[in-house]
């Protein structure tokens, strides 16, 4: 299971994001245009969406064929790391999601003037 599907480079060059999973590993890649275009990648453990999960790592790769291959290797590494962890029960994942939501709401309250 060393394969990981990623779209072709032009997918990102045309401004499209990509989100996918590998077991319990979830990730999202967003192209960042500019003088030196990049691919911004974030990874988290599922089963919940990015909005309900803490990001374990955010990193950037060049928007190039080499950057795409580095992204693939990075995602494969995270897939191995996350899926090697003991699985959580549904109750544990719900509790973690709810705690994350509560922390996010508390941060929003502190930001209010």
CORSULKA-V742360 format. One record per run of one state. SS is the DSSP state (h for helix, s for strand, l for the rest). FROM is the first residue (numbers start at 1). TO is the last residue. If there is no record, write none. Layout:
# CORSULKA-V742360
ss-><SS,SS>
from-><FROM,FROM>
to-><TO,TO>
This chain:
# CORSULKA-V742360
ss-><l,h,l,s,l,s,l,s,l,h,l,s,l,h,l,h,l>
from-><1,9,14,18,23,25,33,38,46,50,53,57,63,65,85,90,112>
to-><8,13,17,22,24,32,37,45,49,52,56,62,64,84,89,111,113>
